[in-house]
């Protein structure tokens, strides 16, 4: 697997722990609505909800270790997840400031003490998860001598992971202060750019969507990997008093996404519909309404973005630039709101009573402006440059796409499997929230038009054998159904 493909795999695995965040957002959001001034101090039920949500946010590093190990394991087995937890606990225990001082291999000063006090972070969680998954994938079928047979196979993985974690801990005793210092410098360089840094982050966040590496970038700004922890601080109870939250600043790497996802992209969807050929407007309307609603309500943007990303790359670059602009404006005006999953209506409602929210309603005003900007700029560019957005493609592709019919997921999975060359052509079948992630033997067998005819919103080929098929929320269901189809039936 090439480097890009490997990072794709890591990025996909990151979605396993990130998927727990909506639960935290709902619990804490409702708690803040009930007690917006006391943050649980004036209402026992509000305190109950806020503390329950904080249990998830405060342990994100552990969830990363478990989730990444599980997500990167070959067969998504619990033994890999357990190994990830074991590796994380060994590393964070041995590399705590107290342990490092007691062991005596490293002389502590103020900066290194700070680094080791921060060892229990998402970076270490991800590292533990990756290591555990690699050990699992390599050794989960190992058979030991009969005297040790009980420890064969999957039971061996946590044991090997603990020994590997000891070796990693030894290296980190010397390397972690350097790594931590580098992460802090990176974060400070972005923070030091102020609203320009927010804009740059928003721009690159969208540019990385096609290859699925935006999750890795997000983890730097949203979690405690470089000292920023924007999302974690946003949901921290009593954040201001705890010194981790500043009204008008915390949330700066999230707020600007709301005008884009709730308003800008639906405006683009309307422009795409209005510029479609008359004979294709009905088909395009059904696609754009569903994708636009998903973007507005939940903040899931990929079904809409992939509808024009490869058909009209110019529009996608424009979209990335406008996203950067939105984050720049929101940060400059100190308008803040946060989310637990994505910047849709649900998260805006839940975050509105967060004590750190600052003039969040102005993001709605900004959103209306971006709806108009997206609509008119997209419509002008599509017409001016004759871009092949949905409904304006060549007739053979349009006719094939319009022939796709609604059917049950099991039957649809069979058709996707057939078009992909069957199990014989697929080394691995996986999925994240919106896309199939496949490892194929022969990329030449893949026909993009046939995949789109079945309803795929986009196809991404990475290297010689890594393939992504964007399906929207159905992706995980289709992947599961494909795995359940016997190899002899396709």
Buried (B, 14 or more C-beta within 10 A) or exposed (E): BEEBBEBBBBBBBBBBBBBBBBBBBBBBBBBBBBBBEBBBEEBEEBBBBBBBBBEBBBBBBBBBBBBBBBBBBBEEBEBBBBBBBBBBBBBBBBBBBEBBBEEEEBEBEEEBBBBBEBBBBBBBBBBBBBBBBBBBBEBBEEEEEEEEEEBBBBBBBBBBBBEBBEEBBBEBBEEBBEBBBEBBEBBBEBBEEBBBBBBBBBBBBBBBBBBBBBBBBBBBBBBBBBBBBBBBBBBBBBBBEEEBBBBBBBBBBBBBBBBBBBBBBBBBBBBBBBBBEEEBBEBBBEBBBBBBBBBBEBBBBBBBBBBBBBBBEEBBBBBBBBBBBBBBBBBBBBBBBBBBBBBBBBBBEBBBBBBBBBBBEBBBEBBEBBBEBBBEBBBEBBEEEEBBBBBBBEEEBBBBBBEBEEEEEBEBBBBBBEBBBBBEBBEEBBBBBBBBBBBBEEBEEBEBBBBBBBBBBBBBEBBEBBBBBBBBBBBBBBBBBBBEBEEEEB
